[in-house]
Amino acid sequence: LAPWIPVVGLEIHAQISSNSKLFSGSQVQFAAPPNSLVSFFDASLPGTLPVLNRRCVEAAVMTGLALNCSINKKSLFDRKHYFYADLPAGYQITQQRVPIAVNGSLSYSLCIDNKMSQMVTKTVRIKQIQLEQDSGKSLHDDTRCQTLVDLNRAGVGLMEVVMEPDMCCGEEAAAAVRELQLILQTLGSSQAVMAEGQLRVDANVSVHHPGEPYGVRTEVKNINSIRFLAKAVDYEIQRQIEELENGGTILNETRAFDSRLGCTVPMRDKEGKQDYRFMPEPNLPPLILYDAKSLPANINHQQVINIDWIHERLPDLPSVKREKLVEQYGILPEHSFTLLNEDGLAEFFESVVKQTQMKPKKVIGWILNDLLSYLKQHSLTVKESPVTSFLLADLLNLLEKKEISSTAAKRVFAELWKGEGKTPLEIVKEQKLELLQDQKELEQICQAVIDGQENE
């Protein structure tokens, strides 16, 4: 039989980093008491009108520019109608007809056979980026057979990034989303913390034989972990292949990923396509943006958004940062990926390098093999590390000056991890006799080996 070709496309909802919601002044705060951050507009009380949040528009433009998109100087808002308990208005304000950004691309790197030393760069096309409201949150209490609704999240600003079906496996999907997450965090347009629902992924998956049209696709909704995304996509690909090879058919349905069972499960079918009754949003005018050429003279700059002004202030993106790390410090490209993939680790590394006499190539070994291992072992972030960049640099200086052996340095590092407030030198002085004794034992072993070889 001809091999199956999997096709994967992603729709990613990123919560915009903003103090207030997309169309109201309600505060945005994670884990606030239920229904404590709800304005009259969020609750859809009669007579309330939307007021567009400037910060959310700027964040969307910035993200579009970083993803090589064309920014539409005129975009439109639409109503997407559907009924759900946590959507008080019965519709969601989105951008279905003319979104704020279109036709972009995202480059990401992939390991070959899980080998960091063998990486290949791939590109996925970005169809569009659109602004839209988030819905509220339904909390299902199975014990009491009731559902509670929290509207704190209702109206929070989202960017929906729609990727074309250019990927073929879970590993590719995970790598693309991780790169997007790094870009969003670098820009500051979204904190993109998946554990807090700030980045949610819907994966569209299908399989077909070469030369045939794409197969029927399923949509795996609301995946909130990069690791789960890879597992969900790969499981769904395998499920569809087995179903088709056994003579079955694939239903056009929405599925969810059960992380405990490691499989996708049906939610609802999409055979009878839901009619969202899209219509223009009557309470919002077209969103008009400007560039340096089209900017009117004598205009209040606080009242308009200048695309060129935002473009000039874009920070270095992760791909550029990696290149600079490799060029400046002479580290391996795969090490630059590890440094950027862990939040704050690149800054930690550069801080240590500035404070120590040890070469960066040696410092990177301590960062990745020792510090990172301890962090993962204790489930800590870089910012939570009891070993600061100053303490590690101090320790590496002692090692570089040959005041302690590498074995002693490892032991001092383990002591620093206890977070007792001692410096490396204080720890060395406390354990000096023991360390010297270890050194004498090592010398005795080496001498015994030499003596044995001479006797032979």
Number of C-alpha atoms within 10 A of each C-alpha: 5 7 10 14 18 24 21 25 22 24 22 22 25 27 26 28 22 21 15 20 30 28 21 21 18 22 18 22 15 11 9 12 10 14 15 13 20 22 20 13 21 27 19 15 12 9 7 14 15 15 14 16 17 15 19 27 22 17 23 25 27 22 24 26 19 21 22 16 23 15 23 18 17 14 20 21 25 23 20 20 18 15 12 13 16 20 23 18 18 14 19 23 24 24 22 18 14 18 22 27 27 22 17 21 19 19 15 20 16 18 16 11 8 10 10 16 12 12 15 11 9 15 14 20 21 24 17 24 30 26 28 27 21 24 22 22 17 15 12 12 10 8 6 7 7 9 11 12 15 19 24 27 26 27 28 28 30 27 28 24 25 20 24 19 19 18 21 19 21 23 19 22 24 21 20 23 21 18 20 23 21 21 23 23 18 16 20 17 24 25 20 24 16 17 10 13 17 18 26 24 24 21 27 22 26 25 25 19 14 11 7 9 9 14 18 16 20 23 25 25 18 19 23 19 20 22 15 18 25 19 21 25 30 20 18 27 24 13 14 24 21 12 13 13 10 9 7 11 13 16 14 18 17 20 23 18 24 13 15 6 8 12 18 20 14 14 14 11 14 13 9 8 8 9 9 13 11 18 14 18 17 9 11 15 11 13 16 13 20 18 16 10 8 10 15 12 6 6 9 8 10 8 8 15 21 20 20 13 12 15 15 8 10 14 14 14 16 21 17 10 16 23 13 14 20 15 12 10 15 12 17 16 17 16 19 21 19 16 21 19 16 13 15 13 20 21 14 18 20 16 16 24 22 13 16 20 17 18 13 19 14 13 21 22 13 18 20 16 11 14 22 21 13 16 17 11 9 10 9 13 14 19 12 10 16 16 21 19 21 16 20 26 23 19 22 27 18 20 18 17 11 10 13 20 16 14 12 20 19 14 16 21 20 15 17 21 17 11 13 9 12 12 17 22 17 12 15 21 11 11 15 15 11 13 19 14 12 14 15 12 12 12 12 12 12 12 12 12 12 11 11 10 9 8 7 5
